[in-house]
Amino acid sequence: MKTSLLFAVTALVTGLATSPASHAEIQVDFIGKPALVRCPSPPGVVVRGVHMDKIIFHITGDLFAPDPAVQAQLNLIPKNSKLDIKVLDDPNTIADLKGKVLTFMGAPNTPVNRAQIFIDDVDYAVVCGEAVTAG
């Protein structure tokens, strides 16, 4: 979580704890719902937004792959340096960030490889394209 967001949330919670009881009741939503975005489109055409994640991570140790060609490529990726990938995200699922990083690089999603990946941050975007008619 970015520091500025953490500060804003902390300030909000602190402010709520000390605010007078006359304010409206605070409602908390504990139910996760998919963030489906409908983009502007012609009548009768539904265009959903494309969700993307930018996963910022670093690798602390060696990654292992059974294929020698993949292993050679994995050996070229810098260790202990911030890296990022951009991947599509499905708003209907829970994202396994380490799994996405490993599969993006072609590395097996194993406990040994997962232990070498540290997620530093995640940025996201929702992009609306244009409606395209077939023809």
C-alpha positions, 0 to 999 in steps of 0.5 A: 500500500502506498504511504500516501494512501496509508496516511489518508486512511489512518487520518480518516480512521483517526478522525472518525474515532474522535468525531462527534456521535451526531454524524451518520453511522459509518457503514463498512462493506466486507463483501468483495464484488468484482469491479466490472466497468461498462464503457460508453458504447452505442445503444445495445452494445456492451463494452467492458473495460479491460483491467490490467495490473502492473506488478512491481517485484524483486527476485531475491534468489535463483529461480529454477526451471526444468527446461534448459532454455527457460533456465538460461533466460531466468538466469539473465533476470537481475536479482535484488532489483525492482522489476515490473510486468504488466498483465491482464486481470480478471475482476471476477477472480482473486489474483495470485500475484506471485503466480502471475509473475512466475508464469509471465517469466516462464518459471514453474509456479513452485514453492521454491520459486515462489519463495524467491519472489517479493511483491513490492507494489501493484498499480492498476488501470482500467481501459475502455476501448471503442466498440467495434462492429463486425464486418 
